[in-house]
Amino acid sequence: GQNIDQPTEMTATEGAIVQINCTYQTSGFNGLFWYQQHAGEAPTFLSYNVLDGLEEKGRFSSFLSRSKGYSYLLLKELQMKDSASYLCAVRVVGRDDKIIFGKGTRLHILP
Amino acid sequence: ETGVTQTPRHLVMGMTNKKSLKCEQHLGHNAMYWYKQSAKKPLELMFVYSLEERVENNSVPSRFSPECPNSSHLFLHLHTLQPEDSALYLCASSQVNAGTDTQYFGPGTRLTVL
């Protein structure tokens, strides 16, 4: 079966750094997405990794290890507005091409 | 209007009502999706339309009926729903066969079934 795991909730302090992990067991892996979703709003695209390594985009970075079935989203210099859910999603290809979402990690930022 | 829009944003309906959700994308994409998001559960893919043809139906009950009249518009027709169908319904669009196939989401319709 297809499975994506990420922590349910995390808490961090404003100005600090936090790493949100995602592990997956899927067949036909062809890329991993991170989305941010504020309460009551639509998910918004943050990053996409298909090759191993680190992709940096401002305060946010995303890492992928295909051999380990592992990714993380790194958020630096945390701001209160970063309080949101962060969704890990895996693109699988094959008989059915689709994107499978994890349950999301709710991140709370404390002042 | 830019991006993906959805109407209505909030909907309350009885189990015997018939209503429709509307989604419109202004991104020139060729695929559109309906997702259901319930509390403490991952996003559940319901339907996929690619080039206006339904290419996926994830065992969704027949009380949900999608319609895609063109590549920019997507509807979800609802009838005789159950209280457990209360959720956030998200529409998304993407450009298939364009590398990442990133999906862009609308703001969602918060549906409550009484």
Interface residues (C-beta under 8 A of the other chain):
Chain A: I4 G31 F33 Y35 G40 E41 A42 P43 T44 F45 Y48 V50 L87 A89 R91 D96 K98 I99 I100 F101 G102 K103 G104
Chain B: V4 K40 K41 P42 L43 L45 V48 E56 L90 T100 D101 T102 Q103 Y104 F105 G106 P107 G108 R110
